[in-house]
Amino acid sequence: MSTAEGGDIFQHRLQAARELRKLTQSQLAATAGLPPSSVSHFEAGARKPSFDTLKRLASALAVTTDYLLGRADDPDASGAVGRLHRDQHKLTAEDLRLTEDFVSMLLLRSQKKD
């Protein structure tokens, strides 16, 4: 977990994720469907996003809301893992078993490459 505290962590994580994705504040705002000044206000700590806006920012940056809120430290892994975790309840038992088999196959393939 990051060393930034409380409300500061969101503004730092938002800027870090934006820079990681090589986006300007205006580009991020446009991708998230927000007014151009919104991202600037969020990064400066002058405003806090609504939950809907937080989700739109996370989606535009391909990270989870947990990353932006400081609950997860890896911005790249959190997107895929977060989606799997978030949507697993929509899968049937057979789909979950297929998912586990697929992940096992990918891990085995990865080991063979090493």
N, C-alpha and C positions, 0 to 999 in steps of 0.2 A: 504494500500500500504506500502511497505517496506520503511525503512529509508535509505537504501543504495541509493547512487546517481548515475545517468548516467550509464557509462560503467561498474561501479563496480557491479551493481545489477546482471548482467548476470552471472558473475563469482561466486558470492555468491549463487545465485539461482541454478546454475548448481551443485555446490558442495552439497548444502542442499538437492536437489532432489536425487542426487546420493546416499548420505548417508541415506536418507529416504528409498530408495529402496534396501539398503544394498548391493550396488555394489562397486567393486573397480574401479579405473579409467580404468584399462585394460578390465574389464568385460563390462563396459559401452561402451568403444570404440569398442569392438568386437560385441556387440549387435547392435550398431548403424552403423557398417560397416566402421569404421574409423581407421586410423593408431593408434597404442597404445599411442603415445606421444601427440595426438591431445587433449585429454581430459585434460591432465596435462597443456598444453599450454593455453587452454581456462580458466581453473580454476585459473591459475596464472595471467591471464590478458595479457599474452604475445601475444595472437592472438585472433581475433574475428571470429566467424563462418560465413560461407555464409548462405544464407537463406535456401538452401537445407540441409546443415549440421544442422542448427537450428531445422528444422523439423524432421530430423532423430534422433537427441538427445531427442527432446520432445517425439517422439514416443517410443523410447527405455526406457524412464523414465516414460511413461504413465502420462505425464502432457501436458499441451498445451504450445505453443510458448508464449502465453500471460503470463503464469506463469514465464517462464524463462526470459522474458523481463521485469518483474515487473508490468505488467498491471493487474494481478490477484494475489490474496494472498493465495488462497487455492489450494495446489497441488493435493489433492485427488479429490475434486469436479470439478476442472477445466477440467479434461480429459473427463468425461462423458458429462458434460454440454457443453463444447466446441465442442464436436463432434455433439451433437444434434443441437446446434446453427449453426455450419458450414454446416451441411447436410440438414437442414430443407427446403431449396429451392428445393431439389430434391424430396420432398414428394408431393403427390397430396393433394387437400383440404380434401378429405376423410381420407387419411393417417394422416394428421395433427389432424383431429377431433378424430381419433382412439387413437393417441398418447396422446392427452389431456385426453380422457376418461381413458386410462390406468394409467396415472399419478394420476388422481383423485382416481381411485380404489386402487392404492398402498398407497396413503396418508390415505385413509379411513381405510385400513387394518392396517396401522401403528398406527393409533389412537386407534383402538380396542385392540391392544397389550398393550398399555400404561395403 
